[in-house]
């Protein structure tokens, strides 16, 4: 791409969202929602105290609109959407590349566990469908592990160092080492 074009563009880089980041974002959203809800309630009380009942009703209607917006997407549908997102993320990987096997297995397991949390009528069917998709990936992963050739490893030096440490150390030192 030419520098002249790049200088006039905004470039975005997208990364997968980690669970901890999602929790932070959801907590922030709940906080903002609670603050907004409190602000509406305070405005309604203020208008009532000032005998401006029409304004209080307007604020109440605004609060109802806000609540309706958030109620449209219930917890189950959010969980189902997340389960589908895990599976979609797995589908984006190259399933023929053995190096992706672990990531694909992990994502499909997350999808299955998320479907279980959804506790919806189709959860059991979806979990079985995903489990069937896992079979060939796990077979490929197992084949890859079987091809690894390794010589025996001598750990006697390590065992001696641990034994000497244990003789001279307290129980806490051994546990926390």
Secondary structure as UniProt FT lines:
FT   HELIX           3..6
FT   TURN            7..8
FT   HELIX           19..49
FT   TURN            50..51
FT   HELIX           53..71
FT   HELIX           75..91
FT   TURN            95..96
FT   HELIX           98..100
FT   HELIX           101..118
FT   TURN            121..122
FT   HELIX           123..146
FT   HELIX           156..168
FT   HELIX           171..176
//
